[in-house]
Amino acid sequence: MTKTVKEHLVKSLASGQFVSGQLLGEQLGISRTAIAKHIKVLIDIGLDIYSVTGKGYKLAQPLYLLEQEKIISLLADKLGKQIENKIDLPLIEVHSLIDSTNDYLMRRLPNQLSPGQVCLAEYQSAGRGRRGRQWISPFGSQIYLSMYWYLEQGLSAAMGLSLVTALAVSDAVKAYSKVQVQLKWPNDIYLDGVKLAGILIDLEGQALEPSHCVIGIGLNLHMPEAAGKLIEQKWTDLQSHTDVKIDRNVLSAQLIYCLRQRLFQYQQTGLASMLDEWHAHDAFINKRVKLITGERVTHGICRGVNNQGALLLEVDGQVKPVYGGEVSLRMDE
């Protein structure tokens, strides 16, 4: 009930017009005092709401919310002849408030999901990055997207998924905004040398048996100032680099389309067919880097990635592959 109330309030306020607390209470069957408490929670998660006696509650700026039907329609247009009818489209869910889009799909494995199923959210209360870090998820200003994918060949097929996903994000951003991003192994997207987006892959299954994965993407579009102060590393957002007024519904559909295309390519030809594209946009290729594994730091030169998705690190004249895990790659300044 609590989530339903908050979602109703968000939708009622989204236009940016005043809405009376009395009317909201009547619509929801709760008191004006209860409405005020729910409004306070929405303010706490980053919505700029104020009240005026006799008028009610109002958002400082209108919200342009994600619309499930609009995203589905846009995706259908893009897929065109690849689908027979809308029944063949992937299931797309849009939530106002959620703990984590990845966790939401992982809880539904394996029987409540179909390949390509997508979860989008306006806000995550427990968004996750790599290595247990929090992913700051302000309301209604970014893209938080997760997609379920079936790995018929087992977990071994997951090796290059973060690289494939990064290429899909690059494809979508370029197609929508004409902005070219840079890729950072194993799972980040950079713009002008700082982080624009991150990728989180969750896996379930056995190495040699059909398995499941959830691919999560967090893409900064228009970071509110207050939320930006909570992020520990340097960041940027897409709106700061383009004159295109970003429509999150259009960009979400583009992102789903590009991710599907890259995943099908990966199924058919593996990562080898994408290596040239990765290297063309690799943020660190042929630069001095340091690889941090726990308390251990290894210095070397980034020589790109191989067709298994491993980092190629040159140390003392020898190039060795470094596979993912609890590692962090940084410029060696």
Helices and strands as residue ranges (DSSP letters): H 2-13, H 21-28, H 32-44, E 49-52, E 56-59, H 68-79, G 80-82, G 86-88, E 92-98, H 101-106, E 118-124, G 130-132, E 143-151, G 155-158, H 161-177, E 182-184, E 188-191, E 194-204, E 211-219, H 225-228, G 238-241, H 248-269, G 271-274, H 275-280, E 288-293, E 296-305, E 311-315, E 318-322, E 327-331
